[in-house]
Amino acid sequence: MDRAPSRPPVRGPPDDDESGRGLLLIEALSDRWGYDLCGPGRRPWGRQVWAELLVGAVE
C-alpha cells in the first residue's frame, strides 16, 4: 500500500539503482495492471497496485 495517492504510479526507465523496478516487473509479468485509490472520494489516504495474470492451457 502506497500512502501517496496524489502521485499516480508510473513505470520509470530501468537504471542501475537497487530500487524502483517494481512496476517494470509487474508490467513484464502481467497481462494487465492498474491501481485503485483507497478512502473516501476526494480525500483518499492511499492506493493499491493490482495485476492480472492469464492462466490456462497453451495451444
N, CA, C and O atoms as a DFTB+ gen file, in Angstrom:
236 C
 N C O
     1  1       0.851      -1.172       0.000
     2  2       0.000       0.000       0.000
     3  2       0.893       1.229       0.000
     4  3       1.796       1.349       0.828
     5  1       0.643       2.123      -0.911
     6  2       1.391       3.365      -1.012
     7  2       0.556       4.481      -0.403
     8  3      -0.635       4.596      -0.696
     9  1       1.152       5.281       0.417
    10  2       0.407       6.344       1.096
    11  2       0.575       7.705       0.419
    12  3       0.471       8.735       1.085
    13  1       0.834       7.728      -0.888
    14  2       0.951       8.983      -1.634
    15  2      -0.017       8.971      -2.805
    16  3       0.420       8.910      -3.954
    17  1      -1.330       9.027      -2.547
    18  2      -2.297       8.888      -3.625
    19  2      -2.293      10.035      -4.614
    20  3      -2.843       9.892      -5.707
    21  1      -1.698      11.163      -4.278
    22  2      -1.690      12.281      -5.208
    23  2      -0.739      12.040      -6.383
    24  3      -0.808      12.743      -7.391
    25  1       0.140      11.057      -6.256
    26  2       1.062      10.717      -7.344
    27  2       0.671       9.371      -7.929
    28  3       0.811       8.354      -7.249
    29  1       0.181       9.323      -9.179
    30  2      -0.159       8.019      -9.767
    31  2       1.103       7.201     -10.015
    32  3       2.165       7.763     -10.284
    33  1       0.994       5.876      -9.925
    34  2       2.171       5.046     -10.179
    35  2       2.541       5.081     -11.659
    36  3       1.677       4.913     -12.520
    37  1       3.798       5.295     -11.951
    38  2       4.295       5.284     -13.326
    39  2       5.565       4.453     -13.387
    40  3       6.382       4.469     -12.466
    41  1       5.717       3.731     -14.486
    42  2       6.912       2.918     -14.679
    43  2       7.997       3.819     -15.240
    44  3       7.832       4.433     -16.294
    45  1       9.091       3.888     -14.532
    46  2      10.216       4.685     -14.988
    47  2      11.176       3.843     -15.804
    48  3      11.015       2.626     -15.895
    49  1      12.172       4.480     -16.397
    50  2      13.170       3.724     -17.157
    51  2      14.052       2.913     -16.212
    52  3      14.364       3.373     -15.114
    53  1      14.457       1.714     -16.625
    54  2      15.351       0.931     -15.766
    55  2      16.702       1.627     -15.658
    56  3      17.195       2.222     -16.617
    57  1      17.278       1.539     -14.484
    58  2      18.609       2.115     -14.279
    59  2      19.394       1.223     -13.335
    60  3      18.973       0.101     -13.053
    61  1      20.504       1.691     -12.853
    62  2      21.381       0.867     -12.022
    63  2      21.052       0.924     -10.536
    64  3      21.754       0.314      -9.729
    65  1      20.003       1.640     -10.161
    66  2      19.619       1.694      -8.748
    67  2      19.116       0.341      -8.278
    68  3      18.718      -0.495      -9.090
    69  1      19.132       0.125      -6.969
    70  2      18.647      -1.120      -6.400
    71  2      17.157      -1.079      -6.103
    72  3      16.593      -2.075      -5.650
    73  1      16.515       0.039      -6.347
    74  2      15.079       0.132      -6.103
    75  2      14.409       0.761      -7.316
    76  3      15.079       1.242      -8.230
    77  1      13.061       0.752      -7.315
    78  2      12.328       1.387      -8.388
    79  2      12.033       0.511      -9.575
    80  3      11.664       1.018     -10.635
    81  1      12.186      -0.805      -9.430
    82  2      11.928      -1.713     -10.548
    83  2      10.594      -2.442     -10.432
    84  3      10.266      -3.265     -11.286
    85  1       9.826      -2.151      -9.392
    86  2       8.597      -2.906      -9.138
    87  2       7.604      -2.876     -10.281
    88  3       7.134      -3.930     -10.709
    89  1       7.269      -1.687     -10.794
    90  2       6.298      -1.614     -11.879
    91  2       6.856      -2.167     -13.179
    92  3       6.097      -2.672     -14.006
    93  1       8.148      -2.086     -13.375
    94  2       8.768      -2.702     -14.552
    95  2       8.538      -4.210     -14.531
    96  3       8.193      -4.803     -15.553
    97  1       8.730      -4.831     -13.366
    98  2       8.496      -6.272     -13.238
    99  2       7.017      -6.617     -13.381
   100  3       6.664      -7.590     -14.046
   101  1       6.160      -5.823     -12.759
   102  2       4.717      -6.078     -12.861
   103  2       4.273      -5.988     -14.309
   104  3       3.518      -6.843     -14.772
   105  1       4.719      -4.981     -15.031
   106  2       4.335      -4.832     -16.430
   107  2       4.851      -5.984     -17.288
   108  3       4.155      -6.443     -18.194
   109  1       6.062      -6.450     -17.011
   110  2       6.651      -7.532     -17.796
   111  2       5.963      -8.870     -17.546
   112  3       5.850      -9.682     -18.464
   113  1       5.503      -9.112     -16.323
   114  2       4.947     -10.416     -15.962
   115  2       3.430     -10.499     -16.040
   116  3       2.879     -11.599     -16.061
   117  1       2.750      -9.375     -16.083
   118  2       1.283      -9.409     -16.052
   119  2       0.696      -9.129     -17.424
   120  3       1.370      -8.625     -18.322
   121  1      -0.575      -9.470     -17.560
   122  2      -1.303      -9.169     -18.775
   123  2      -1.951      -7.794     -18.702
   124  3      -2.212      -7.161     -19.725
   125  1      -2.203      -7.346     -17.492
   126  2      -2.837      -6.051     -17.272
   127  2      -2.561      -5.630     -15.847
   128  3      -2.528      -6.471     -14.949
   129  1      -2.362      -4.333     -15.620
   130  2      -2.174      -3.833     -14.260
   131  2      -2.767      -2.433     -14.154
   132  3      -3.012      -1.766     -15.159
   133  1      -2.993      -2.006     -12.919
   134  2      -3.545      -0.685     -12.673
   135  2      -3.468      -0.388     -11.189
   136  3      -2.736      -1.045     -10.449
   137  1      -4.230       0.608     -10.759
   138  2      -4.241       0.933      -9.334
   139  2      -5.607       1.458      -8.935
   140  3      -6.359       1.969      -9.765
   141  1      -5.915       1.326      -7.659
   142  2      -7.157       1.817      -7.072
   143  2      -6.811       2.728      -5.905
   144  3      -5.883       2.452      -5.144
   145  1      -7.569       3.824      -5.767
   146  2      -7.404       4.700      -4.613
   147  2      -8.183       4.133      -3.433
   148  3      -9.250       3.548      -3.619
   149  1      -7.667       4.300      -2.233
   150  2      -8.307       3.811      -1.013
   151  2      -8.758       5.001      -0.178
   152  3      -7.994       5.943       0.033
   153  1      -9.981       4.959       0.289
   154  2     -10.505       6.033       1.118
   155  2     -11.641       6.762       0.430
   156  3     -11.991       6.451      -0.708
   157  1     -12.214       7.729       1.122
   158  2     -13.354       8.443       0.569
   159  2     -12.960       9.325      -0.618
   160  3     -11.848       9.851      -0.676
   161  1     -13.885       9.474      -1.554
   162  2     -13.772      10.225      -2.794
   163  2     -12.661      11.243      -2.956
   164  3     -11.652      10.946      -3.596
   165  1     -12.813      12.425      -2.401
   166  2     -11.852      13.491      -2.634
   167  2     -10.676      13.471      -1.670
   168  3      -9.742      14.257      -1.831
   169  1     -10.697      12.601      -0.677
   170  2      -9.601      12.559       0.303
   171  2      -9.083      11.131       0.470
   172  3      -9.158      10.573       1.564
   173  1      -8.560      10.536      -0.601
   174  2      -8.024       9.175      -0.454
   175  2      -6.794       9.189       0.450
   176  3      -6.037      10.159       0.481
   177  1      -6.614       8.102       1.177
   178  2      -5.467       8.016       2.093
   179  2      -4.378       7.093       1.571
   180  3      -3.333       6.956       2.207
   181  1      -4.602       6.456       0.423
   182  2      -3.581       5.573      -0.139
   183  2      -4.012       5.022      -1.475
   184  3      -5.053       5.400      -2.012
   185  1      -3.210       4.130      -2.004
   186  2      -3.541       3.458      -3.261
   187  2      -2.964       2.054      -3.242
   188  3      -2.003       1.770      -2.528
   189  1      -3.566       1.179      -4.039
   190  2      -3.105      -0.204      -4.164
   191  2      -2.902      -0.505      -5.635
   192  3      -3.772      -0.218      -6.457
   193  1      -1.760      -1.082      -5.972
   194  2      -1.487      -1.520      -7.336
   195  2      -1.939      -2.962      -7.458
   196  3      -1.695      -3.769      -6.561
   197  1      -2.605      -3.297      -8.578
   198  2      -3.065      -4.666      -8.818
   199  2      -2.558      -5.128     -10.173
   200  3      -2.193      -4.316     -11.023
   201  1      -2.538      -6.446     -10.365
   202  2      -2.099      -7.030     -11.639
   203  2      -2.943      -8.262     -11.932
   204  3      -3.394      -8.951     -11.017
   205  1      -3.149      -8.532     -13.214
   206  2      -3.870      -9.731     -13.649
   207  2      -2.947     -10.593     -14.495
   208  3      -2.231     -10.099     -15.366
   209  1      -2.980     -11.884     -14.223
   210  2      -2.192     -12.863     -14.972
   211  2      -3.150     -13.842     -15.629
   212  3      -4.049     -14.364     -14.970
   213  1      -2.970     -14.100     -16.926
   214  2      -3.798     -15.094     -17.586
   215  2      -3.282     -16.479     -17.215
   216  3      -2.080     -16.741     -17.248
   217  1      -4.209     -17.351     -16.866
   218  2      -3.850     -18.722     -16.510
   219  2      -4.650     -19.648     -17.415
   220  3      -5.860     -19.482     -17.566
   221  1      -3.995     -20.595     -18.000
   222  2      -4.704     -21.534     -18.864
   223  2      -3.723     -22.345     -19.689
   224  3      -2.509     -22.151     -19.637
   225  1      -4.301     -23.257     -20.449
   226  2      -3.504     -24.127     -21.293
   227  2      -3.010     -23.378     -22.515
   228  3      -3.718     -22.532     -23.062
   229  1      -1.807     -23.686     -22.940
   230  2      -1.243     -23.105     -24.144
   231  2      -1.546     -24.050     -25.298
   232  3      -1.305     -25.253     -25.206
   233  1      -2.069     -23.507     -26.368
   234  2      -2.429     -24.373     -27.519
   235  2      -1.297     -24.468     -28.485
   236  3      -1.413     -25.146     -29.506
